[in-house]
Amino acid sequence: MYFSYGESEVNYLRRKDKRLCAVIDQIGHIDRAVDTGLFSSVIHHIIGQQISTKAQATVWRRMQDALGEVNAQTVLAAGVPRLQGLGMTFRKAAYITDFAGRVQRGAF
């Protein structure tokens, strides 16, 4: 699934900034993949904080390969050490498992 936008949105951005307009004209339409799962989308963004897009993609791919479906149950079953072993910091792994616990308990 891709982020959906049309001519009205593009024209709005083109009117807002001349340099942005030139870039839009040069690049054209961009298909931007969208994660429709709220939980996995939040986790994906936590992983990506303060690292390159390429590093984020690598860690995210490892997480998907290791857990299958990325949801509160699979994250909690993995635990902090296993998540950290996928290439993220201890702190991010702890944040992610804390978030998963809150989601599972219905606190978030």
C-alpha positions as CSV (number, residue, x, y, z in Angstrom):
1,M,0.0,0.0,0.0
2,Y,1.3,3.4,-0.9
3,F,0.6,6.9,0.5
4,S,-2.2,8.3,-1.5
5,Y,-2.1,11.9,-2.8
6,G,-3.3,13.7,-5.9
7,E,-3.0,16.8,-8.0
8,S,-4.6,19.1,-5.4
9,E,-2.1,18.1,-2.7
10,V,0.8,18.5,-5.2
11,N,-0.4,21.8,-6.4
12,Y,-0.7,23.1,-2.8
13,L,2.9,22.2,-2.1
14,R,4.1,23.6,-5.4
15,R,2.5,27.0,-4.5
16,K,4.1,27.0,-1.0
17,D,7.7,27.0,-2.1
18,K,9.4,27.8,-5.4
19,R,12.3,25.4,-4.7
20,L,10.0,22.7,-3.6
21,C,8.0,23.3,-6.8
22,A,11.2,22.8,-8.9
23,V,12.0,19.5,-7.1
24,I,8.4,18.2,-7.5
25,D,8.6,19.1,-11.3
26,Q,12.0,17.3,-11.6
27,I,11.1,14.2,-9.6
28,G,7.4,13.7,-10.2
29,H,5.1,11.4,-8.4
30,I,6.7,9.4,-5.5
31,D,5.3,6.0,-4.4
32,R,5.8,6.0,-0.6
33,A,5.1,2.7,1.1
34,V,2.8,2.9,4.1
35,D,2.6,0.5,7.0
36,T,-1.1,0.2,7.8
37,G,-0.4,-1.6,11.1
38,L,-0.4,1.0,13.9
39,F,1.8,-1.0,16.3
40,S,4.3,-2.1,13.7
41,S,4.4,1.5,12.3
42,V,5.3,2.9,15.8
43,I,8.0,0.3,16.3
44,H,9.4,1.0,12.8
45,H,9.7,4.7,13.6
46,I,11.3,4.0,17.0
47,I,13.9,1.9,15.3
48,G,14.6,4.7,12.8
49,Q,15.2,7.5,15.4
50,Q,18.7,8.9,15.1
51,I,20.0,6.4,12.6
52,S,20.2,6.4,8.8
53,T,17.4,5.3,6.6
54,K,19.5,2.4,5.4
55,A,20.3,1.3,8.9
56,Q,16.6,1.5,9.8
57,A,15.7,-0.7,6.9
58,T,18.3,-3.3,7.9
59,V,17.2,-3.5,11.5
60,W,13.5,-3.5,10.5
61,R,14.2,-6.3,8.0
62,R,16.0,-8.3,10.7
63,M,13.1,-7.7,13.1
64,Q,10.5,-8.9,10.6
65,D,12.7,-12.0,9.8
66,A,13.2,-12.8,13.4
67,L,9.6,-12.2,14.7
68,G,7.5,-12.8,11.6
69,E,4.6,-10.5,12.5
70,V,5.7,-7.5,14.5
71,N,3.1,-7.2,17.2
72,A,3.0,-6.8,21.0
73,Q,3.0,-10.5,21.6
74,T,6.0,-11.3,19.4
75,V,8.0,-8.3,20.7
76,L,7.4,-9.4,24.3
77,A,8.3,-13.0,23.6
78,A,11.6,-11.9,22.0
79,G,12.6,-9.7,25.0
80,V,15.2,-6.9,25.2
81,P,18.4,-9.0,24.6
82,R,17.1,-10.6,21.4
83,L,15.8,-7.3,20.1
84,Q,19.1,-5.7,20.9
85,G,20.8,-8.5,19.0
86,L,19.0,-7.4,15.9
87,G,21.1,-4.2,15.8
88,M,19.4,-1.7,17.9
89,T,20.5,-0.1,21.2
90,F,19.6,-1.5,24.6
91,R,17.6,1.7,25.2
92,K,15.5,1.3,22.0
93,A,14.9,-2.4,22.7
94,A,13.7,-1.4,26.2
95,Y,11.4,1.3,24.9
96,I,9.9,-1.1,22.3
97,T,9.3,-3.8,24.9
98,D,7.8,-1.3,27.3
99,F,5.5,0.0,24.6
100,A,4.5,-3.6,23.7
101,G,3.7,-4.3,27.3
102,R,1.5,-1.2,27.6
103,V,-0.3,-2.2,24.4
104,Q,-0.9,-5.7,25.6
105,R,-2.2,-4.5,28.9
106,G,-4.5,-2.0,27.2
107,A,-2.8,1.0,28.8
108,F,-1.9,2.5,25.4
